[in-house]
Amino acid sequence: MLKIAKEDHHYRVELFQVNRLNTLFSDLVREQLLELVEEPGTSVIFNLKDIQFIDSTGFDVLQEVAERARAAGSRFKLCNVNEDVRELLILMELEERFEYASCAHIPERILQVLD
């Protein structure tokens, strides 16, 4: 369900086999992302390419991770945010709270896959 790829101090994280970031998956996502952003100088890009919906718990997780990343001196960015999720970000007035990155396909070395 969660794939983490690493290149030096840069991580790319994505959910697979699910199309929602909701209460069911939020604890695992929170735990893993917080662990990655705690190290100063780390860059984490969270790829939302297949995510069609995020509930309030999922948005809380993303906000917490973004805040902890800033406090730790690391970076947390979202990429491949689809229109439905972007609309929710706008409606909840959260769009400006996140940094965004492009997600060009890069050959990767998978660090961990959590199911």
QUISUL-V389982 format. One record per backbone hydrogen bond with DSSP energy under -0.5 kcal/mol. CO is the residue of the C=O (numbers start at 1). NH is the residue of the N-H. Records with the same first field share a line. If there is no record, write none. Layout:
CO->NH ; NH
//
This chain:
1->16
2->114
3->14
4->111 ; 112
5->12
7->10
9->43
10->7
11->45
12->5
13->47
14->3
19->52 ; 53
20->22
21->55
22->25 ; 26
23->27
25->29
26->30
27->31
28->32
29->33
30->34
31->35
32->36
33->37
34->38
36->39
38->40
39->42
42->75
43->11
44->46 ; 77
45->13 ; 47
46->48 ; 79
47->15
48->51
50->52
53->21
55->59
56->60
57->61
58->62
59->63
60->64
61->65
62->66
63->67
64->68
65->69
66->70
67->71
68->72
69->73 ; 74
70->73
73->41
75->44
76->99
77->46
78->101
79->48
80->82
82->86
83->87
84->88
85->89
86->90
87->91
88->92
89->94 ; 95
90->93
94->97
95->98
99->78
108->110
109->6
112->4
114->2
//
